[in-house]
């Protein structure tokens, strides 16, 4: 920043210390991920220095492991269904918070956003109590044959992630030009047509961004799923089960693949949000929404 | 400009869903916390405060709660110490690398929690990467066993997970500081250090409070990192809750402890909201 340049060498020294600090923090943030990926190619297994006998064996073991792939397919089903639920209720919730006045609105806002900051254990356990109520449990058994199943995990993820959909779409609504909707209504379009042809297209980037984020978060989620799973595992639950039995490089291999997929989604999400927001503060709104009740 | 029908249509469905899947479950948890378990392991719907009495009188519970708060406080402190200077660097010194570096902060944030906790386990174990590296360079002759299965491992892992969460809001609040305020301070003869402490830092407090709250609250409720890396001395309050809902089968007591946690979380949110309002300049 040029306005400090006048203070000369003190500025340069401080800037150097800040840069060193930044490099150290980035090293701390990325080192574990690098180690994890490196050791997924290590013939000697997890640990041991230096890594030697580079191999793709662990990936071969992984691809032959049917249980992992079942878990991946379960996780994908849960993530898509959770995405549908969170968007179906999160988009109207954002519209309601933006445009409607009703008694209990402040409480509603707090309730919707609470899962953003609440430890997953509280969301998970309170839902477990709901699913344990006689009549709810009877309905669940009628639908899936079990009390707890992928359905209960989906309901948990869908409900917790409404908070993400609402926050992202609400941020999009703040940028929306109200005059366009007014013009559409004045020109004779009804509310329904205005919503589909004006409101929704304007929110497109926010909604796609929210969907990507919800998908990634659901694929990775474990704290809520931990209390709601039945016979079938999601991928994180499957990994967790194996970790309890001991660590194998196969887990490194699957983690490396998860990392690559998360990386692609997040970079894509970031670009989208940059286009929608135009500022490099993407993501901060989620934390602010979580803490500013 | 929106009709009554429109407002009803966007309000009622989310309100109904949130009531059934968030409000009712929290209320159920509240009810459970007053009930008890019979010797035959059925829930007795009698209303009294004995679970809360247990929570206050049995040292296992409140000592673990205090230890969890101490772990969460350390995670919060370390995340701020690592996060604040980085956010400051990004906002004031990073120049054209700003976007790239900000993206590099976001990436680990959304990378699987489990993957990162597992990575630390493979690094810190007695045959892990760090111990074998230290032996390889002859710094140590036998494994350092305080690294894994200790509160240290839990604090380290949670700090790794929550540092990006603290950077984001701090960075956002630094970006919102009008640059002409900084310039004015400089023109009026303040040194850069004075400018930082008298202008920049006070204006960034809302971001610091938001980040600190996030790191503290989410660490406080964590149970996976302690299970994976904590060992017996790293047990946290949520681990007790998990066992009460599992093998120990005492849902009512588990519900009471969860509500205690919820009360701490909600009062912290209330406090942080006050602080953020007090220090925000817009």
Interface residues (C-beta under 8 A of the other chain):
Chain A: X1 X3 X4 X7 X10 X11 X14 X15 X18 X19 X21 X22 X25 X26 X28 X29 X30 X31 X32 X33 X35 X36 X39 X46 X47 X48 X49 X50 X88 X89 X90 X92 X93 X95 X96 X99 X100 X102 X108 X111 X112 X114 X115 X117 X118 X119 X120 X121 X122 X125 X126 X127 X128 X129 X130 X133 X155 X159 X162 X178 X181 X182 X185 X191 X213 X216 X217 X219 X220 X222 X223 X226 X227 X236 X239 X240 X243 X247 X251 X252 X255 X258 X259 X262 X263 X265 X266 X267 X270 X274 X279 X280 X281 X282 X283 X284 X287 X288 X290 X291 X292 X293
Chain B: X1 X2 X3 X5 X6 X7 X9 X10 X11 X13 X14 X15 X17 X18 X20 X21 X22 X23 X24 X25 X26 X28 X29 X32 X82 X83 X85 X86 X88 X89 X90 X92 X93 X98 X99 X101 X102 X103 X104 X105 X106 X107 X108 X109 X110 X111 X112 X113 X114 X115 X116 X118 X119 X120 X121 X122 X123 X125 X127 X128 X129 X131 X132 X133 X135 X136 X160 X163 X164 X165 X168 X169 X171 X172 X175 X179 X182 X183 X186 X191 X192 X209 X210 X211 X213 X214 X217 X218 X220 X221 X222 X223 X224 X228 X238 X241 X242 X245 X251 X254 X255 X258 X261 X262 X265 X269 X270 X272 X273 X276
